[in-house]
């Protein structure tokens, strides 16, 4: 009898919990989230129609309305992607029906409007998802950031062969005469959904910050230059990503079309009606073609590029000319993001130096004066060099790779943008010998999910400080606040930044002044050459 009474009471409690789950009306219909005292979370919210069938390789279409109350208690599927090992969780769950976002609120019911932070994940624009937990990424759970008084949104967007290829037939059928930027268009559609719906979650649609890492940061830096994204966000944070990430160059519309031509050839599409044929194939068939597709690229890359619509101009040139959106920005990189991996990391010192010289010559060889400066700066030729002995930076080849692919690009972007709007630069060097400041290492600190580093009090404090800097910036456009070391603005005449180190945040100036100086000169010449 006692057992029966307990079961009845328990059932009543479950009913009460279900009855108090928050329900919100959004574009498309009603959704039911979950309470997370004192806030709430809503997961798997569709922000556009499934980009499948005839909608594959088209601009995201409006979400289709649904009847009743849609449960928003779990994440939607990640976007379809090839398994590159680090992203196995996302690839195993990946589907074409993937245009979902997730929302965390700091309080429920909502009382006052809050700043909004929209997270755009990385992964080379070919992998990853709003789930996170890929490689050294933490889960992209926004609860801890939300507890600092902001609304957090994480989004999916189409990837790889579904998100970043064009084709002449796609361009011809497009009302905008453009193809190849479907992933960016998804990001824009998600930002429009946030603008239209976030007030119902206590978010302020006039105070939106986009933040992202790696490819997500690259995409954000491009959106800052895009006329289609104008007014959709008021601030931006780019972590280890710029328009020229890893020294890549945005491909032209014609080159983006050639990616689709290569895919059609691999899948033996007919000479005419190739896109119709490709749309008839299952997503698994498209993904299976990836290895053969990559063999046909001939110097092209599967990544974000210029489509002539979302990205009508070469974004680095827009920044150099000061014509990007005047939104406050945080621009940063990590201390050790460009080192050799795998077998390359096990070479002899002589082999490492030979490989470094080869990389320097490949990067600077077309400018003899800059090449001479680079060979000297990295210790290959005689004279004063600028090889650092700072432990977080690692060996010289790692220093060169980090300078070339991430650090000096952040220096260039911060310098250019500081003439347009308030800009703050950082370098993240926190971590341990087993967790050095490699690419993606700062993510655990930004989301407050340190996992096996949680026991270190210094690292916990660093994470807390970073989360406060990030959320302060989202609220006001200035990361500074009570109890935090002053983070100076980056300006061309002082080049100040903050190092986010194990000892805490430390204001500094002129990050890698000499190597980044001749890198920015190289980038400037590259931009000038591209105009011709």
SVG drawing of the C-alpha trace seen along z (x, -y; Angstrom):
<svg xmlns="http://www.w3.org/2000/svg" viewBox="-2 -56 77 58">
<polyline fill="none" stroke="black" stroke-width="0.4" points="0.0,0.0 2.9,-2.4 4.5,-1.6 1.4,-2.4 1.0,-5.7 4.6,-6.6 4.1,-5.9 1.0,-8.1 2.8,-11.0 5.8,-10.5 3.5,-10.6 2.0,-13.8 5.4,-15.4 6.3,-14.4 3.1,-15.9 3.9,-19.1 7.3,-19.3 6.0,-18.8 3.3,-21.5 5.9,-24.0 8.2,-23.5 8.4,-26.8 6.4,-27.1 7.2,-29.9 5.6,-30.9 8.3,-31.4 8.3,-31.6 6.6,-28.4 4.7,-27.5 5.0,-26.8 8.0,-25.1 8.5,-23.6 11.9,-23.9 13.2,-22.9 13.8,-24.8 17.3,-25.2 16.9,-27.1 17.0,-30.1 16.9,-30.0 15.7,-27.8 17.0,-26.1 15.3,-25.4 17.1,-23.0 16.6,-21.8 14.5,-24.9 14.2,-24.9 15.1,-28.3 14.6,-27.3 13.1,-24.5 15.1,-21.3 17.5,-22.0 16.8,-18.7 15.6,-17.5 14.9,-20.5 16.1,-22.8 19.6,-21.3 22.1,-24.1 19.5,-26.8 19.1,-29.7 17.5,-28.7 13.7,-28.8 11.2,-29.8 10.5,-27.2 7.3,-25.3 4.7,-25.9 3.8,-23.0 0.7,-22.2 0.6,-21.8 3.7,-22.3 7.0,-21.0 9.3,-19.6 12.6,-21.5 14.3,-19.4 17.1,-17.9 19.5,-19.0 18.6,-18.7 20.8,-16.7 24.2,-18.2 24.6,-19.0 25.8,-16.2 29.6,-15.9 32.5,-13.5 34.1,-11.9 37.6,-13.4 38.1,-11.6 37.9,-14.7 34.2,-15.2 33.0,-11.7 30.1,-12.5 28.8,-15.1 29.4,-13.0 27.6,-10.0 24.5,-12.1 24.7,-14.2 21.7,-14.8 20.7,-17.2 17.7,-18.2 20.0,-20.2 19.0,-23.9 18.4,-24.1 19.5,-26.4 19.5,-26.3 18.8,-29.0 19.8,-29.4 18.3,-32.1 19.7,-33.4 16.2,-33.7 12.7,-32.3 10.3,-33.9 12.1,-36.8 12.2,-40.1 14.5,-42.5 16.0,-42.4 19.5,-40.8 22.4,-41.0 22.5,-38.1 25.5,-36.0 25.2,-33.9 27.9,-31.1 29.1,-30.0 31.2,-26.8 34.4,-26.0 35.6,-22.9 37.0,-24.2 33.5,-24.8 33.4,-21.0 32.7,-19.6 31.5,-20.3 28.1,-21.4 26.3,-23.3 26.8,-20.2 30.6,-20.7 32.5,-17.8 34.7,-17.3 38.4,-16.7 39.5,-19.0 36.3,-21.1 34.0,-21.1 30.3,-20.6 28.9,-24.0 26.6,-24.2 25.7,-27.8 24.4,-27.4 27.4,-28.8 27.7,-31.8 24.0,-32.5 24.3,-32.5 26.4,-35.7 23.3,-37.5 23.2,-37.0 21.1,-34.9 23.2,-32.4 22.3,-30.9 24.2,-28.2 23.5,-27.4 24.1,-24.8 24.9,-25.7 25.4,-23.6 29.0,-22.3 31.4,-21.1 29.8,-19.8 26.4,-20.9 27.3,-24.4 30.3,-25.7 30.2,-24.7 28.8,-26.5 28.1,-25.4 27.3,-27.2 23.8,-25.7 23.3,-26.8 24.3,-30.3 22.0,-30.4 19.0,-29.3 19.7,-31.6 17.6,-34.9 20.8,-36.5 23.0,-35.0 25.3,-33.5 26.2,-30.1 28.6,-28.7 27.7,-30.5 24.9,-28.3 26.6,-27.9 26.9,-31.7 23.3,-32.2 22.3,-29.7 24.2,-31.8 22.4,-34.9 19.0,-33.1 19.7,-32.1 20.6,-35.7 17.4,-36.9 15.5,-34.3 17.3,-35.7 16.4,-39.2 12.7,-38.3 12.3,-35.9 14.9,-36.5 12.8,-39.0 10.5,-36.1 13.5,-34.6 14.4,-37.8 17.0,-38.7 17.5,-42.2 17.3,-42.1 19.2,-45.4 22.2,-44.0 23.4,-40.9 27.1,-39.7 28.3,-37.0 31.2,-34.9 32.9,-32.0 36.2,-30.1 38.3,-29.0 36.1,-28.6 33.3,-30.2 35.5,-33.2 36.5,-33.3 32.9,-33.3 32.0,-36.1 34.9,-38.2 33.4,-37.8 29.9,-38.6 31.2,-41.9 32.0,-42.9 28.8,-41.5 25.9,-43.8 23.5,-41.0 24.4,-40.8 24.2,-44.6 22.3,-45.4 21.9,-41.7 24.5,-42.0 26.1,-44.9 29.4,-43.3 31.7,-40.4 34.2,-38.1 36.6,-36.2 38.7,-33.5 41.5,-32.2 39.9,-33.1 40.1,-35.9 39.2,-36.2 42.7,-34.9 42.8,-32.1 45.8,-29.7 47.0,-32.1 44.2,-31.0 42.7,-33.3 39.0,-33.6 38.2,-31.9 36.4,-33.8 32.9,-33.1 34.2,-31.2 36.5,-29.1 33.5,-28.3 31.6,-27.1 34.5,-24.8 34.1,-23.0 30.6,-22.0 31.9,-21.0 34.4,-18.7 31.7,-17.1 29.5,-16.5 32.4,-14.9 33.2,-12.6 29.5,-11.5 29.3,-11.1 26.5,-13.7 25.1,-14.3 26.5,-17.2 23.3,-19.1 21.0,-18.9 23.9,-18.1 22.4,-19.8 19.0,-18.0 20.9,-14.7 23.0,-15.6 19.9,-16.6 18.4,-13.2 21.3,-11.4 21.1,-10.6 23.3,-12.7 25.3,-9.6 26.2,-9.3 27.4,-12.9 29.6,-12.5 31.0,-9.2 32.4,-11.1 34.6,-13.3 37.9,-11.4 37.7,-11.4 36.4,-15.0 39.4,-16.2 41.8,-14.6 40.3,-16.8 40.6,-20.2 43.9,-21.2 44.8,-23.9 41.2,-24.8 39.9,-24.3 36.5,-23.2 35.9,-26.2 34.1,-29.6 34.7,-31.8 33.3,-34.7 29.9,-34.1 29.4,-37.7 26.3,-38.1 26.9,-37.3 30.6,-38.1 30.7,-40.5 34.3,-41.7 37.6,-40.3 37.1,-40.7 40.7,-41.5 40.7,-44.4 37.4,-45.7 39.1,-45.7 42.2,-47.3 40.1,-50.1 38.1,-50.5 34.8,-49.8 33.5,-47.0 30.7,-47.4 31.8,-49.6 31.0,-47.1 33.2,-46.7 35.3,-43.6 37.4,-41.2 40.1,-39.6 42.4,-36.9 44.5,-33.8 46.3,-31.2 50.0,-30.8 50.7,-27.6 48.4,-27.0 50.7,-26.2 52.9,-23.3 53.7,-20.2 51.6,-17.1 51.9,-13.4 55.1,-12.0 56.3,-15.6 56.6,-16.3 59.1,-13.4 61.7,-14.7 65.3,-15.3 66.3,-18.9 68.1,-19.2 65.0,-18.0 62.8,-20.4 65.0,-23.4 65.0,-22.2 61.2,-22.0 61.0,-25.4 63.1,-27.0 61.0,-25.4 57.8,-26.7 59.3,-30.2 60.4,-30.2 57.0,-29.0 55.3,-31.7 57.6,-34.7 59.5,-33.7 57.7,-36.0 58.9,-39.0 62.7,-38.7 63.1,-41.5 60.5,-40.0 62.0,-36.5 65.3,-37.8 63.7,-39.3 61.8,-36.1 64.8,-33.8 66.7,-36.0 63.8,-36.5 63.2,-32.7 66.9,-32.0 67.6,-30.4 70.2,-33.0 72.6,-35.0 71.9,-38.2 69.5,-39.0 66.5,-36.6 63.2,-36.8 62.8,-33.1 61.1,-33.2 62.0,-31.1 58.6,-31.6 57.4,-28.0 53.8,-28.5 55.0,-29.3 56.8,-26.0 59.6,-25.4 60.5,-27.7 58.6,-25.8 55.5,-26.0 56.1,-29.7 56.3,-30.3 53.2,-28.3 51.3,-30.2 52.5,-33.5 51.6,-32.7 48.2,-31.0 46.7,-32.8 48.7,-35.2 49.8,-37.7 46.5,-37.7 44.8,-38.6 47.4,-41.5 46.5,-42.6 42.7,-42.4 42.9,-44.2 45.1,-46.9 42.8,-47.6 39.5,-47.4 40.8,-49.6 40.4,-52.5 36.7,-51.8 35.4,-50.7 36.6,-49.8 38.8,-46.8 40.4,-44.5 43.0,-41.9 44.1,-38.9 46.5,-36.1 45.6,-33.0 48.5,-31.1 46.8,-29.3 47.0,-25.6 49.4,-22.9 52.2,-20.8 49.6,-18.2 47.1,-20.9 49.2,-23.6 47.5,-26.6 46.9,-24.9 44.1,-25.6 40.7,-25.3 42.3,-25.2 40.6,-28.4 37.1,-27.0 36.9,-25.2 37.8,-28.4 35.2,-30.5 32.4,-28.0 33.5,-27.3 33.9,-23.6 37.5,-22.8 36.9,-19.1 40.2,-17.5 41.7,-21.0 39.0,-21.9 41.1,-21.1 43.7,-23.8 42.6,-27.0 44.6,-29.3 42.9,-27.8 39.5,-28.1 40.2,-31.8 41.4,-32.3 38.2,-30.8 36.0,-32.9 37.9,-36.1 37.5,-35.2 33.8,-34.5 33.3,-37.9 35.4,-39.7 33.3,-38.0 29.9,-38.7 30.9,-42.3 31.8,-42.9 28.4,-41.4 26.6,-43.8 28.5,-47.0 31.1,-46.6 33.8,-46.9 35.2,-43.8 36.4,-45.7 34.5,-45.5 35.0,-45.5 37.6,-43.1 39.2,-42.5 42.7,-43.6 42.3,-46.5 42.1,-45.3 43.3,-48.2 41.9,-49.0 44.0,-48.0 45.2,-51.0 47.7,-51.2 50.0,-53.6 50.2,-51.4 49.2,-47.9 48.1,-46.9 46.5,-43.6 46.0,-41.3 47.6,-38.0 45.3,-35.5 47.8,-33.4 48.1,-31.0 49.1,-34.0 45.9,-35.8 45.2,-38.5 48.3,-40.6 48.2,-43.8 51.0,-43.9 51.8,-45.6 53.2,-44.8 52.6,-41.1 55.4,-39.6 56.2,-43.0 58.9,-42.1 57.5,-38.8 54.0,-40.2 55.3,-43.4 56.6,-41.8 53.6,-39.4 51.2,-42.4 53.4,-43.9 53.2,-40.6 49.4,-40.5 49.1,-44.1 51.1,-43.3 49.0,-40.3 45.9,-42.4 47.3,-44.9 48.3,-42.1 44.8,-40.7 43.4,-44.0 45.4,-43.7"/>
</svg>
